[in-house]
Amino acid sequence: MLLAPAQAGLLLPVLQLMRPKLETKLTKLCVDTASGGQPSLEAKLQEPCQQLAKPTSACLVEETDATGQGLEVLADVIRGSFGNASETVVKRCLAKMLGLPADSLKEVPLRELAQTFSKVRP
C-alpha cells in the first residue's frame, strides 16, 4: 500500500541522513562481493562500486519513502535485521534499476532473485 505524499514524506529527512552510511555499506558489500577477497581487485573496484552505491542508496531512500514503510525499515536497521518492509523496498529498487515497473518483482522470493543474479557473474 502506497501512502499519500504528505504521509509518506514525514521520515524522508531521517532517511536522507542515513544515505551516506548506506552508501558506505553498499560500497563495501560491492567491493567484497565482486573482488572475491582478492586484494588486487579491491582497490580497482572501489570507485565503480561507489558509483553504483550512489543511485542504489538514492533508490532505497526514495522507495522506502514512497511505500510509507519508513518506520518498519528503520526498525529493521536498528535491529540489524531484514524484514518484509526492507524486502519490499529492495525488490522495488531492483525492478526500477532493471527498467521494470516497481512492483513487478513483488511475488518473486528475494532468495530466488539473489541466486539468479549470483549465477550471472562472469
Jmol script that loads the backbone (N, CA, C; Angstrom):
load data "model"
ATOM      1  N   MET A   1       0.842  -1.178   0.000  1.00  0.00           N
ATOM      2  CA  MET A   1       0.000   0.000   0.000  1.00  0.00           C
ATOM      3  C   MET A   1       0.885   1.238   0.000  1.00  0.00           C
ATOM      4  N   LEU A   2       0.659   2.127  -0.947  1.00  0.00           N
ATOM      5  CA  LEU A   2       1.402   3.376  -1.002  1.00  0.00           C
ATOM      6  C   LEU A   2       0.624   4.450  -0.278  1.00  0.00           C
ATOM      7  N   LEU A   3       1.324   5.283   0.438  1.00  0.00           N
ATOM      8  CA  LEU A   3       0.690   6.358   1.187  1.00  0.00           C
ATOM      9  C   LEU A   3       0.694   7.639   0.381  1.00  0.00           C
ATOM     10  N   ALA A   4      -0.169   8.556   0.779  1.00  0.00           N
ATOM     11  CA  ALA A   4      -0.193   9.872   0.156  1.00  0.00           C
ATOM     12  C   ALA A   4       1.142  10.550   0.418  1.00  0.00           C
ATOM     13  N   PRO A   5       1.612  11.411  -0.510  1.00  0.00           N
ATOM     14  CA  PRO A   5       2.913  12.056  -0.342  1.00  0.00           C
ATOM     15  C   PRO A   5       3.092  12.747   1.000  1.00  0.00           C
ATOM     16  N   ALA A   6       2.047  13.371   1.528  1.00  0.00           N
ATOM     17  CA  ALA A   6       2.175  14.064   2.813  1.00  0.00           C
ATOM     18  C   ALA A   6       2.485  13.077   3.932  1.00  0.00           C
ATOM     19  N   GLN A   7       1.859  11.897   3.890  1.00  0.00           N
ATOM     20  CA  GLN A   7       2.104  10.884   4.913  1.00  0.00           C
ATOM     21  C   GLN A   7       3.462  10.225   4.703  1.00  0.00           C
ATOM     22  N   ALA A   8       3.737   9.883   3.459  1.00  0.00           N
ATOM     23  CA  ALA A   8       4.956   9.151   3.154  1.00  0.00           C
ATOM     24  C   ALA A   8       6.202   9.986   3.399  1.00  0.00           C
ATOM     25  N   GLY A   9       6.130  11.298   3.215  1.00  0.00           N
ATOM     26  CA  GLY A   9       7.309  12.139   3.297  1.00  0.00           C
ATOM     27  C   GLY A   9       7.772  12.512   4.685  1.00  0.00           C
ATOM     28  N   LEU A  10       7.071  12.102   5.712  1.00  0.00           N
ATOM     29  CA  LEU A  10       7.427  12.511   7.070  1.00  0.00           C
ATOM     30  C   LEU A  10       8.808  12.033   7.504  1.00  0.00           C
ATOM     31  N   LEU A  11       9.210  10.858   7.093  1.00  0.00           N
ATOM     32  CA  LEU A  11      10.501  10.318   7.511  1.00  0.00           C
ATOM     33  C   LEU A  11      11.618  10.592   6.508  1.00  0.00           C
ATOM     34  N   LEU A  12      11.303  11.260   5.422  1.00  0.00           N
ATOM     35  CA  LEU A  12      12.306  11.487   4.383  1.00  0.00           C
ATOM     36  C   LEU A  12      13.566  12.174   4.912  1.00  0.00           C
ATOM     37  N   PRO A  13      13.471  13.210   5.747  1.00  0.00           N
ATOM     38  CA  PRO A  13      14.707  13.828   6.252  1.00  0.00           C
ATOM     39  C   PRO A  13      15.590  12.845   7.034  1.00  0.00           C
ATOM     40  N   VAL A  14      14.976  11.978   7.812  1.00  0.00           N
ATOM     41  CA  VAL A  14      15.743  10.981   8.569  1.00  0.00           C
ATOM     42  C   VAL A  14      16.393   9.990   7.611  1.00  0.00           C
ATOM     43  N   LEU A  15      15.629   9.561   6.620  1.00  0.00           N
ATOM     44  CA  LEU A  15      16.156   8.616   5.635  1.00  0.00           C
ATOM     45  C   LEU A  15      17.318   9.230   4.863  1.00  0.00           C
ATOM     46  N   GLN A  16      17.198  10.504   4.512  1.00  0.00           N
ATOM     47  CA  GLN A  16      18.272  11.186   3.779  1.00  0.00           C
ATOM     48  C   GLN A  16      19.540  11.272   4.628  1.00  0.00           C
ATOM     49  N   LEU A  17      19.384  11.458   5.928  1.00  0.00           N
ATOM     50  CA  LEU A  17      20.552  11.499   6.817  1.00  0.00           C
ATOM     51  C   LEU A  17      21.285  10.157   6.851  1.00  0.00           C
ATOM     52  N   MET A  18      20.561   9.086   6.605  1.00  0.00           N
ATOM     53  CA  MET A  18      21.153   7.751   6.636  1.00  0.00           C
ATOM     54  C   MET A  18      21.870   7.389   5.341  1.00  0.00           C
ATOM     55  N   ARG A  19      21.639   8.162   4.290  1.00  0.00           N
ATOM     56  CA  ARG A  19      22.194   7.810   2.983  1.00  0.00           C
ATOM     57  C   ARG A  19      23.711   7.656   2.947  1.00  0.00           C
ATOM     58  N   PRO A  20      24.490   8.571   3.524  1.00  0.00           N
ATOM     59  CA  PRO A  20      25.949   8.382   3.453  1.00  0.00           C
ATOM     60  C   PRO A  20      26.417   7.059   4.070  1.00  0.00           C
ATOM     61  N   LYS A  21      25.838   6.693   5.203  1.00  0.00           N
ATOM     62  CA  LYS A  21      26.203   5.425   5.841  1.00  0.00           C
ATOM     63  C   LYS A  21      25.780   4.248   4.960  1.00  0.00           C
ATOM     64  N   LEU A  22      24.606   4.365   4.367  1.00  0.00           N
ATOM     65  CA  LEU A  22      24.112   3.324   3.473  1.00  0.00           C
ATOM     66  C   LEU A  22      25.025   3.181   2.260  1.00  0.00           C
ATOM     67  N   GLU A  23      25.450   4.308   1.677  1.00  0.00           N
ATOM     68  CA  GLU A  23      26.363   4.264   0.529  1.00  0.00           C
ATOM     69  C   GLU A  23      27.674   3.582   0.899  1.00  0.00           C
ATOM     70  N   THR A  24      28.185   3.876   2.083  1.00  0.00           N
ATOM     71  CA  THR A  24      29.429   3.251   2.539  1.00  0.00           C
ATOM     72  C   THR A  24      29.256   1.741   2.666  1.00  0.00           C
ATOM     73  N   LYS A  25      28.139   1.315   3.255  1.00  0.00           N
ATOM     74  CA  LYS A  25      27.881  -0.123   3.416  1.00  0.00           C
ATOM     75  C   LYS A  25      27.699  -0.805   2.060  1.00  0.00           C
ATOM     76  N   LEU A  26      26.967  -0.150   1.152  1.00  0.00           N
ATOM     77  CA  LEU A  26      26.759  -0.725  -0.177  1.00  0.00           C
ATOM     78  C   LEU A  26      28.070  -0.831  -0.943  1.00  0.00           C
ATOM     79  N   THR A  27      28.916   0.189  -0.824  1.00  0.00           N
ATOM     80  CA  THR A  27      30.218   0.161  -1.492  1.00  0.00           C
ATOM     81  C   THR A  27      31.053  -1.002  -0.971  1.00  0.00           C
ATOM     82  N   LYS A  28      31.096  -1.164   0.340  1.00  0.00           N
ATOM     83  CA  LYS A  28      31.877  -2.254   0.938  1.00  0.00           C
ATOM     84  C   LYS A  28      31.336  -3.614   0.507  1.00  0.00           C
ATOM     85  N   LEU A  29      30.029  -3.761   0.522  1.00  0.00           N
ATOM     86  CA  LEU A  29      29.416  -5.018   0.098  1.00  0.00           C
ATOM     87  C   LEU A  29      29.759  -5.321  -1.356  1.00  0.00           C
ATOM     88  N   CYS A  30      29.678  -4.312  -2.202  1.00  0.00           N
ATOM     89  CA  CYS A  30      30.001  -4.461  -3.623  1.00  0.00           C
ATOM     90  C   CYS A  30      31.457  -4.884  -3.807  1.00  0.00           C
ATOM     91  N   VAL A  31      32.376  -4.173  -3.153  1.00  0.00           N
ATOM     92  CA  VAL A  31      33.807  -4.479  -3.276  1.00  0.00           C
ATOM     93  C   VAL A  31      34.093  -5.888  -2.767  1.00  0.00           C
ATOM     94  N   ASP A  32      33.571  -6.215  -1.597  1.00  0.00           N
ATOM     95  CA  ASP A  32      33.814  -7.537  -1.012  1.00  0.00           C
ATOM     96  C   ASP A  32      33.277  -8.651  -1.899  1.00  0.00           C
ATOM     97  N   THR A  33      32.082  -8.452  -2.428  1.00  0.00           N
ATOM     98  CA  THR A  33      31.453  -9.476  -3.261  1.00  0.00           C
ATOM     99  C   THR A  33      32.153  -9.613  -4.608  1.00  0.00           C
ATOM    100  N   ALA A  34      32.392  -8.483  -5.261  1.00  0.00           N
ATOM    101  CA  ALA A  34      32.960  -8.515  -6.609  1.00  0.00           C
ATOM    102  C   ALA A  34      34.439  -8.895  -6.627  1.00  0.00           C
ATOM    103  N   SER A  35      35.168  -8.596  -5.563  1.00  0.00           N
ATOM    104  CA  SER A  35      36.606  -8.888  -5.551  1.00  0.00           C
ATOM    105  C   SER A  35      36.909 -10.338  -5.198  1.00  0.00           C
ATOM    106  N   GLY A  36      35.951 -10.998  -4.585  1.00  0.00           N
ATOM    107  CA  GLY A  36      36.179 -12.375  -4.180  1.00  0.00           C
ATOM    108  C   GLY A  36      37.311 -12.503  -3.177  1.00  0.00           C
ATOM    109  N   GLY A  37      37.576 -11.424  -2.437  1.00  0.00           N
ATOM    110  CA  GLY A  37      38.632 -11.452  -1.433  1.00  0.00           C
ATOM    111  C   GLY A  37      40.031 -11.250  -1.987  1.00  0.00           C
ATOM    112  N   GLN A  38      40.136 -10.872  -3.254  1.00  0.00           N
ATOM    113  CA  GLN A  38      41.448 -10.644  -3.865  1.00  0.00           C
ATOM    114  C   GLN A  38      41.848  -9.181  -3.681  1.00  0.00           C
ATOM    115  N   PRO A  39      42.854  -8.925  -2.849  1.00  0.00           N
ATOM    116  CA  PRO A  39      43.261  -7.547  -2.558  1.00  0.00           C
ATOM    117  C   PRO A  39      43.584  -6.721  -3.800  1.00  0.00           C
ATOM    118  N   SER A  40      44.137  -7.344  -4.831  1.00  0.00           N
ATOM    119  CA  SER A  40      44.485  -6.593  -6.043  1.00  0.00           C
ATOM    120  C   SER A  40      43.242  -6.043  -6.739  1.00  0.00           C
ATOM    121  N   LEU A  41      42.123  -6.726  -6.593  1.00  0.00           N
ATOM    122  CA  LEU A  41      40.875  -6.256  -7.203  1.00  0.00           C
ATOM    123  C   LEU A  41      40.151  -5.236  -6.332  1.00  0.00           C
ATOM    124  N   GLU A  42      40.320  -5.328  -5.038  1.00  0.00           N
ATOM    125  CA  GLU A  42      39.593  -4.446  -4.123  1.00  0.00           C
ATOM    126  C   GLU A  42      39.813  -2.973  -4.444  1.00  0.00           C
ATOM    127  N   ALA A  43      41.056  -2.570  -4.647  1.00  0.00           N
ATOM    128  CA  ALA A  43      41.357  -1.162  -4.941  1.00  0.00           C
ATOM    129  C   ALA A  43      40.755  -0.737  -6.276  1.00  0.00           C
ATOM    130  N   LYS A  44      40.790  -1.621  -7.255  1.00  0.00           N
ATOM    131  CA  LYS A  44      40.262  -1.303  -8.587  1.00  0.00           C
ATOM    132  C   LYS A  44      38.740  -1.198  -8.587  1.00  0.00           C
ATOM    133  N   LEU A  45      38.098  -1.900  -7.689  1.00  0.00           N
ATOM    134  CA  LEU A  45      36.634  -1.913  -7.642  1.00  0.00           C
ATOM    135  C   LEU A  45      36.043  -0.814  -6.767  1.00  0.00           C
ATOM    136  N   GLN A  46      36.861  -0.153  -5.973  1.00  0.00           N
ATOM    137  CA  GLN A  46      36.360   0.858  -5.043  1.00  0.00           C
ATOM    138  C   GLN A  46      35.548   1.943  -5.758  1.00  0.00           C
ATOM    139  N   GLU A  47      36.110   2.564  -6.782  1.00  0.00           N
ATOM    140  CA  GLU A  47      35.407   3.659  -7.467  1.00  0.00           C
ATOM    141  C   GLU A  47      34.151   3.184  -8.202  1.00  0.00           C
ATOM    142  N   PRO A  48      34.221   2.098  -8.992  1.00  0.00           N
ATOM    143  CA  PRO A  48      32.985   1.637  -9.644  1.00  0.00           C
ATOM    144  C   PRO A  48      31.890   1.273  -8.638  1.00  0.00           C
ATOM    145  N   CYS A  49      32.288   0.683  -7.531  1.00  0.00           N
ATOM    146  CA  CYS A  49      31.301   0.317  -6.514  1.00  0.00           C
ATOM    147  C   CYS A  49      30.701   1.555  -5.859  1.00  0.00           C
ATOM    148  N   GLN A  50      31.508   2.598  -5.647  1.00  0.00           N
ATOM    149  CA  GLN A  50      30.978   3.854  -5.108  1.00  0.00           C
ATOM    150  C   GLN A  50      29.983   4.465  -6.086  1.00  0.00           C
ATOM    151  N   GLN A  51      30.294   4.401  -7.377  1.00  0.00           N
ATOM    152  CA  GLN A  51      29.389   4.950  -8.389  1.00  0.00           C
ATOM    153  C   GLN A  51      28.071   4.188  -8.425  1.00  0.00           C
ATOM    154  N   LEU A  52      28.106   2.911  -8.178  1.00  0.00           N
ATOM    155  CA  LEU A  52      26.887   2.100  -8.123  1.00  0.00           C
ATOM    156  C   LEU A  52      26.117   2.344  -6.831  1.00  0.00           C
ATOM    157  N   ALA A  53      26.829   2.575  -5.751  1.00  0.00           N
ATOM    158  CA  ALA A  53      26.193   2.760  -4.444  1.00  0.00           C
ATOM    159  C   ALA A  53      25.357   4.036  -4.375  1.00  0.00           C
ATOM    160  N   LYS A  54      25.771   5.092  -5.068  1.00  0.00           N
ATOM    161  CA  LYS A  54      25.035   6.365  -5.003  1.00  0.00           C
ATOM    162  C   LYS A  54      23.600   6.227  -5.509  1.00  0.00           C
ATOM    163  N   PRO A  55      23.383   5.768  -6.759  1.00  0.00           N
ATOM    164  CA  PRO A  55      21.989   5.642  -7.209  1.00  0.00           C
ATOM    165  C   PRO A  55      21.220   4.558  -6.459  1.00  0.00           C
ATOM    166  N   THR A  56      21.929   3.538  -6.002  1.00  0.00           N
ATOM    167  CA  THR A  56      21.266   2.475  -5.251  1.00  0.00           C
ATOM    168  C   THR A  56      20.749   3.004  -3.920  1.00  0.00           C
ATOM    169  N   SER A  57      21.573   3.757  -3.212  1.00  0.00           N
ATOM    170  CA  SER A  57      21.128   4.310  -1.928  1.00  0.00           C
ATOM    171  C   SER A  57      20.005   5.319  -2.136  1.00  0.00           C
ATOM    172  N   ALA A  58      20.097   6.107  -3.208  1.00  0.00           N
ATOM    173  CA  ALA A  58      19.027   7.066  -3.509  1.00  0.00           C
ATOM    174  C   ALA A  58      17.717   6.328  -3.753  1.00  0.00           C
ATOM    175  N   CYS A  59      17.778   5.240  -4.512  1.00  0.00           N
ATOM    176  CA  CYS A  59      16.575   4.452  -4.791  1.00  0.00           C
ATOM    177  C   CYS A  59      16.011   3.850  -3.510  1.00  0.00           C
ATOM    178  N   LEU A  60      16.870   3.316  -2.666  1.00  0.00           N
ATOM    179  CA  LEU A  60      16.395   2.714  -1.419  1.00  0.00           C
ATOM    180  C   LEU A  60      15.691   3.740  -0.540  1.00  0.00           C
ATOM    181  N   VAL A  61      16.245   4.946  -0.473  1.00  0.00           N
ATOM    182  CA  VAL A  61      15.611   6.010   0.315  1.00  0.00           C
ATOM    183  C   VAL A  61      14.283   6.411  -0.317  1.00  0.00           C
ATOM    184  N   GLU A  62      14.274   6.610  -1.632  1.00  0.00           N
ATOM    185  CA  GLU A  62      13.049   7.025  -2.327  1.00  0.00           C
ATOM    186  C   GLU A  62      11.949   5.980  -2.185  1.00  0.00           C
ATOM    187  N   GLU A  63      12.294   4.725  -2.362  1.00  0.00           N
ATOM    188  CA  GLU A  63      11.285   3.665  -2.290  1.00  0.00           C
ATOM    189  C   GLU A  63      10.816   3.414  -0.859  1.00  0.00           C
ATOM    190  N   THR A  64      11.700   3.581   0.097  1.00  0.00           N
ATOM    191  CA  THR A  64      11.279   3.470   1.497  1.00  0.00           C
ATOM    192  C   THR A  64      10.247   4.543   1.787  1.00  0.00           C
ATOM    193  N   ASP A  65      10.515   5.744   1.306  1.00  0.00           N
ATOM    194  CA  ASP A  65       9.583   6.857   1.496  1.00  0.00           C
ATOM    195  C   ASP A  65       8.287   6.620   0.719  1.00  0.00           C
ATOM    196  N   ALA A  66       8.403   6.185  -0.528  1.00  0.00           N
ATOM    197  CA  ALA A  66       7.227   6.006  -1.386  1.00  0.00           C
ATOM    198  C   ALA A  66       6.283   4.924  -0.871  1.00  0.00           C
ATOM    199  N   THR A  67       6.833   3.891  -0.263  1.00  0.00           N
ATOM    200  CA  THR A  67       5.979   2.805   0.230  1.00  0.00           C
ATOM    201  C   THR A  67       5.351   3.136   1.573  1.00  0.00           C
ATOM    202  N   GLY A  68       5.844   4.190   2.213  1.00  0.00           N
ATOM    203  CA  GLY A  68       5.315   4.539   3.524  1.00  0.00           C
ATOM    204  C   GLY A  68       5.747   3.572   4.611  1.00  0.00           C
ATOM    205  N   GLN A  69       6.800   2.811   4.339  1.00  0.00           N
ATOM    206  CA  GLN A  69       7.260   1.812   5.301  1.00  0.00           C
ATOM    207  C   GLN A  69       8.537   2.251   6.013  1.00  0.00           C
ATOM    208  N   GLY A  70       8.726   3.551   6.110  1.00  0.00           N
ATOM    209  CA  GLY A  70       9.935   4.088   6.719  1.00  0.00           C
ATOM    210  C   GLY A  70      10.168   3.612   8.134  1.00  0.00           C
ATOM    211  N   LEU A  71       9.114   3.602   8.955  1.00  0.00           N
ATOM    212  CA  LEU A  71       9.281   3.149  10.345  1.00  0.00           C
ATOM    213  C   LEU A  71       9.705   1.687  10.413  1.00  0.00           C
ATOM    214  N   GLU A  72       9.100   0.865   9.568  1.00  0.00           N
ATOM    215  CA  GLU A  72       9.440  -0.555   9.556  1.00  0.00           C
ATOM    216  C   GLU A  72      10.883  -0.762   9.107  1.00  0.00           C
ATOM    217  N   VAL A  73      11.294  -0.044   8.060  1.00  0.00           N
ATOM    218  CA  VAL A  73      12.664  -0.179   7.566  1.00  0.00           C
ATOM    219  C   VAL A  73      13.657   0.332   8.610  1.00  0.00           C
ATOM    220  N   LEU A  74      13.343   1.469   9.233  1.00  0.00           N
ATOM    221  CA  LEU A  74      14.222   1.986  10.288  1.00  0.00           C
ATOM    222  C   LEU A  74      14.330   0.994  11.446  1.00  0.00           C
ATOM    223  N   ALA A  75      13.223   0.357  11.791  1.00  0.00           N
ATOM    224  CA  ALA A  75      13.251  -0.656  12.855  1.00  0.00           C
ATOM    225  C   ALA A  75      14.148  -1.826  12.451  1.00  0.00           C
ATOM    226  N   ASP A  76      14.064  -2.240  11.177  1.00  0.00           N
ATOM    227  CA  ASP A  76      14.942  -3.303  10.681  1.00  0.00           C
ATOM    228  C   ASP A  76      16.407  -2.896  10.824  1.00  0.00           C
ATOM    229  N   VAL A  77      16.710  -1.657  10.458  1.00  0.00           N
ATOM    230  CA  VAL A  77      18.086  -1.160  10.539  1.00  0.00           C
ATOM    231  C   VAL A  77      18.568  -1.178  11.988  1.00  0.00           C
ATOM    232  N   ILE A  78      17.735  -0.697  12.887  1.00  0.00           N
ATOM    233  CA  ILE A  78      18.100  -0.653  14.307  1.00  0.00           C
ATOM    234  C   ILE A  78      18.321  -2.067  14.856  1.00  0.00           C
ATOM    235  N   ARG A  79      17.450  -2.996  14.456  1.00  0.00           N
ATOM    236  CA  ARG A  79      17.574  -4.388  14.924  1.00  0.00           C
ATOM    237  C   ARG A  79      18.697  -5.139  14.212  1.00  0.00           C
ATOM    238  N   GLY A  80      19.133  -4.590  13.084  1.00  0.00           N
ATOM    239  CA  GLY A  80      20.131  -5.297  12.292  1.00  0.00           C
ATOM    240  C   GLY A  80      19.527  -6.482  11.565  1.00  0.00           C
ATOM    241  N   SER A  81      18.228  -6.383  11.273  1.00  0.00           N
ATOM    242  CA  SER A  81      17.527  -7.479  10.608  1.00  0.00           C
ATOM    243  C   SER A  81      17.065  -7.041   9.221  1.00  0.00           C
ATOM    244  N   PHE A  82      16.457  -7.976   8.520  1.00  0.00           N
ATOM    245  CA  PHE A  82      15.967  -7.715   7.175  1.00  0.00           C
ATOM    246  C   PHE A  82      14.547  -8.255   7.101  1.00  0.00           C
ATOM    247  N   GLY A  83      13.573  -7.374   7.358  1.00  0.00           N
ATOM    248  CA  GLY A  83      12.182  -7.796   7.417  1.00  0.00           C
ATOM    249  C   GLY A  83      11.437  -7.603   6.112  1.00  0.00           C
ATOM    250  N   ASN A  84      10.127  -7.784   6.175  1.00  0.00           N
ATOM    251  CA  ASN A  84       9.278  -7.677   4.991  1.00  0.00           C
ATOM    252  C   ASN A  84       9.331  -6.303   4.350  1.00  0.00           C
ATOM    253  N   ALA A  85       9.355  -5.253   5.160  1.00  0.00           N
ATOM    254  CA  ALA A  85       9.396  -3.895   4.612  1.00  0.00           C
ATOM    255  C   ALA A  85      10.693  -3.669   3.848  1.00  0.00           C
ATOM    256  N   SER A  86      11.801  -4.115   4.409  1.00  0.00           N
ATOM    257  CA  SER A  86      13.092  -3.973   3.732  1.00  0.00           C
ATOM    258  C   SER A  86      13.101  -4.769   2.432  1.00  0.00           C
ATOM    259  N   GLU A  87      12.536  -5.958   2.470  1.00  0.00           N
ATOM    260  CA  GLU A  87      12.483  -6.790   1.266  1.00  0.00           C
ATOM    261  C   GLU A  87      11.669  -6.107   0.172  1.00  0.00           C
ATOM    262  N   THR A  88      10.549  -5.518   0.541  1.00  0.00           N
ATOM    263  CA  THR A  88       9.716  -4.805  -0.431  1.00  0.00           C
ATOM    264  C   THR A  88      10.499  -3.685  -1.091  1.00  0.00           C
ATOM    265  N   VAL A  89      11.213  -2.915  -0.296  1.00  0.00           N
ATOM    266  CA  VAL A  89      11.985  -1.782  -0.816  1.00  0.00           C
ATOM    267  C   VAL A  89      13.092  -2.264  -1.754  1.00  0.00           C
ATOM    268  N   VAL A  90      13.809  -3.317  -1.357  1.00  0.00           N
ATOM    269  CA  VAL A  90      14.886  -3.849  -2.189  1.00  0.00           C
ATOM    270  C   VAL A  90      14.335  -4.347  -3.526  1.00  0.00           C
ATOM    271  N   LYS A  91      13.222  -5.063  -3.499  1.00  0.00           N
ATOM    272  CA  LYS A  91      12.627  -5.569  -4.738  1.00  0.00           C
ATOM    273  C   LYS A  91      12.188  -4.426  -5.650  1.00  0.00           C
ATOM    274  N   ARG A  92      11.603  -3.380  -5.076  1.00  0.00           N
ATOM    275  CA  ARG A  92      11.165  -2.232  -5.878  1.00  0.00           C
ATOM    276  C   ARG A  92      12.369  -1.536  -6.526  1.00  0.00           C
ATOM    277  N   CYS A  93      13.448  -1.383  -5.782  1.00  0.00           N
ATOM    278  CA  CYS A  93      14.648  -0.745  -6.337  1.00  0.00           C
ATOM    279  C   CYS A  93      15.280  -1.609  -7.419  1.00  0.00           C
ATOM    280  N   LEU A  94      15.380  -2.887  -7.163  1.00  0.00           N
ATOM    281  CA  LEU A  94      15.947  -3.787  -8.156  1.00  0.00           C
ATOM    282  C   LEU A  94      15.143  -3.722  -9.445  1.00  0.00           C
ATOM    283  N   ALA A  95      13.831  -3.756  -9.332  1.00  0.00           N
ATOM    284  CA  ALA A  95      12.973  -3.669 -10.514  1.00  0.00           C
ATOM    285  C   ALA A  95      13.210  -2.357 -11.259  1.00  0.00           C
ATOM    286  N   LYS A  96      13.222  -1.254 -10.537  1.00  0.00           N
ATOM    287  CA  LYS A  96      13.415   0.051 -11.171  1.00  0.00           C
ATOM    288  C   LYS A  96      14.781   0.156 -11.839  1.00  0.00           C
ATOM    289  N   MET A  97      15.810  -0.380 -11.189  1.00  0.00           N
ATOM    290  CA  MET A  97      17.155  -0.313 -11.756  1.00  0.00           C
ATOM    291  C   MET A  97      17.295  -1.199 -12.993  1.00  0.00           C
ATOM    292  N   LEU A  98      16.419  -2.185 -13.108  1.00  0.00           N
ATOM    293  CA  LEU A  98      16.402  -3.043 -14.294  1.00  0.00           C
ATOM    294  C   LEU A  98      15.447  -2.520 -15.361  1.00  0.00           C
ATOM    295  N   GLY A  99      14.806  -1.378 -15.083  1.00  0.00           N
ATOM    296  CA  GLY A  99      13.884  -0.784 -16.047  1.00  0.00           C
ATOM    297  C   GLY A  99      12.505  -1.423 -16.048  1.00  0.00           C
ATOM    298  N   LEU A 100      12.163  -2.100 -14.975  1.00  0.00           N
ATOM    299  CA  LEU A 100      10.861  -2.756 -14.856  1.00  0.00           C
ATOM    300  C   LEU A 100       9.937  -1.917 -13.987  1.00  0.00           C
ATOM    301  N   PRO A 101       8.622  -2.151 -14.075  1.00  0.00           N
ATOM    302  CA  PRO A 101       7.711  -1.475 -13.150  1.00  0.00           C
ATOM    303  C   PRO A 101       8.083  -1.825 -11.706  1.00  0.00           C
ATOM    304  N   ALA A 102       7.938  -0.873 -10.816  1.00  0.00           N
ATOM    305  CA  ALA A 102       8.400  -1.024  -9.430  1.00  0.00           C
ATOM    306  C   ALA A 102       7.867  -2.273  -8.733  1.00  0.00           C
ATOM    307  N   ASP A 103       6.629  -2.651  -8.969  1.00  0.00           N
ATOM    308  CA  ASP A 103       6.041  -3.799  -8.273  1.00  0.00           C
ATOM    309  C   ASP A 103       6.188  -5.119  -9.022  1.00  0.00           C
ATOM    310  N   SER A 104       6.939  -5.142 -10.109  1.00  0.00           N
ATOM    311  CA  SER A 104       6.991  -6.344 -10.941  1.00  0.00           C
ATOM    312  C   SER A 104       7.679  -7.541 -10.274  1.00  0.00           C
ATOM    313  N   LEU A 105       8.513  -7.319  -9.282  1.00  0.00           N
ATOM    314  CA  LEU A 105       9.194  -8.430  -8.597  1.00  0.00           C
ATOM    315  C   LEU A 105       8.556  -8.770  -7.254  1.00  0.00           C
ATOM    316  N   LYS A 106       7.408  -8.179  -7.003  1.00  0.00           N
ATOM    317  CA  LYS A 106       6.734  -8.315  -5.710  1.00  0.00           C
ATOM    318  C   LYS A 106       6.542  -9.768  -5.278  1.00  0.00           C
ATOM    319  N   GLU A 107       6.158 -10.634  -6.195  1.00  0.00           N
ATOM    320  CA  GLU A 107       5.845 -12.026  -5.858  1.00  0.00           C
ATOM    321  C   GLU A 107       7.045 -12.964  -5.966  1.00  0.00           C
ATOM    322  N   VAL A 108       8.191 -12.465  -6.404  1.00  0.00           N
ATOM    323  CA  VAL A 108       9.371 -13.316  -6.570  1.00  0.00           C
ATOM    324  C   VAL A 108      10.147 -13.347  -5.251  1.00  0.00           C
ATOM    325  N   PRO A 109      10.431 -14.535  -4.729  1.00  0.00           N
ATOM    326  CA  PRO A 109      11.199 -14.611  -3.482  1.00  0.00           C
ATOM    327  C   PRO A 109      12.581 -13.974  -3.650  1.00  0.00           C
ATOM    328  N   LEU A 110      12.993 -13.190  -2.678  1.00  0.00           N
ATOM    329  CA  LEU A 110      14.270 -12.488  -2.743  1.00  0.00           C
ATOM    330  C   LEU A 110      15.437 -13.470  -2.847  1.00  0.00           C
ATOM    331  N   ARG A 111      15.338 -14.589  -2.162  1.00  0.00           N
ATOM    332  CA  ARG A 111      16.395 -15.612  -2.235  1.00  0.00           C
ATOM    333  C   ARG A 111      16.565 -16.099  -3.679  1.00  0.00           C
ATOM    334  N   GLU A 112      15.453 -16.273  -4.374  1.00  0.00           N
ATOM    335  CA  GLU A 112      15.494 -16.710  -5.772  1.00  0.00           C
ATOM    336  C   GLU A 112      16.167 -15.652  -6.650  1.00  0.00           C
ATOM    337  N   LEU A 113      15.849 -14.388  -6.404  1.00  0.00           N
ATOM    338  CA  LEU A 113      16.490 -13.303  -7.151  1.00  0.00           C
ATOM    339  C   LEU A 113      17.994 -13.295  -6.899  1.00  0.00           C
ATOM    340  N   ALA A 114      18.390 -13.449  -5.650  1.00  0.00           N
ATOM    341  CA  ALA A 114      19.815 -13.443  -5.304  1.00  0.00           C
ATOM    342  C   ALA A 114      20.541 -14.605  -5.975  1.00  0.00           C
ATOM    343  N   GLN A 115      19.928 -15.776  -5.982  1.00  0.00           N
ATOM    344  CA  GLN A 115      20.550 -16.937  -6.617  1.00  0.00           C
ATOM    345  C   GLN A 115      20.684 -16.730  -8.117  1.00  0.00           C
ATOM    346  N   THR A 116      19.665 -16.147  -8.724  1.00  0.00           N
ATOM    347  CA  THR A 116      19.706 -15.883 -10.160  1.00  0.00           C
ATOM    348  C   THR A 116      20.831 -14.917 -10.498  1.00  0.00           C
ATOM    349  N   PHE A 117      20.945 -13.837  -9.719  1.00  0.00           N
ATOM    350  CA  PHE A 117      21.980 -12.847 -10.004  1.00  0.00           C
ATOM    351  C   PHE A 117      23.373 -13.374  -9.689  1.00  0.00           C
ATOM    352  N   SER A 118      23.498 -14.269  -8.731  1.00  0.00           N
ATOM    353  CA  SER A 118      24.828 -14.808  -8.427  1.00  0.00           C
ATOM    354  C   SER A 118      25.300 -15.737  -9.540  1.00  0.00           C
ATOM    355  N   LYS A 119      24.382 -16.326 -10.284  1.00  0.00           N
ATOM    356  CA  LYS A 119      24.741 -17.193 -11.410  1.00  0.00           C
ATOM    357  C   LYS A 119      25.174 -16.382 -12.624  1.00  0.00           C
ATOM    358  N   VAL A 120      24.766 -15.118 -12.695  1.00  0.00           N
ATOM    359  CA  VAL A 120      25.059 -14.265 -13.844  1.00  0.00           C
ATOM    360  C   VAL A 120      26.505 -13.789 -13.833  1.00  0.00           C
ATOM    361  N   ARG A 121      27.153 -13.812 -12.682  1.00  0.00           N
ATOM    362  CA  ARG A 121      28.535 -13.325 -12.570  1.00  0.00           C
ATOM    363  C   ARG A 121      29.433 -14.002 -13.584  1.00  0.00           C
ATOM    364  N   PRO A 122      30.348 -13.219 -14.172  1.00  0.00           N
ATOM    365  CA  PRO A 122      31.302 -13.813 -15.126  1.00  0.00           C
ATOM    366  C   PRO A 122      32.321 -14.682 -14.428  1.00  0.00           C
TER     367      PRO A 122
END
end "model"
wireframe off; spacefill off
backbone 0.3
color backbone group
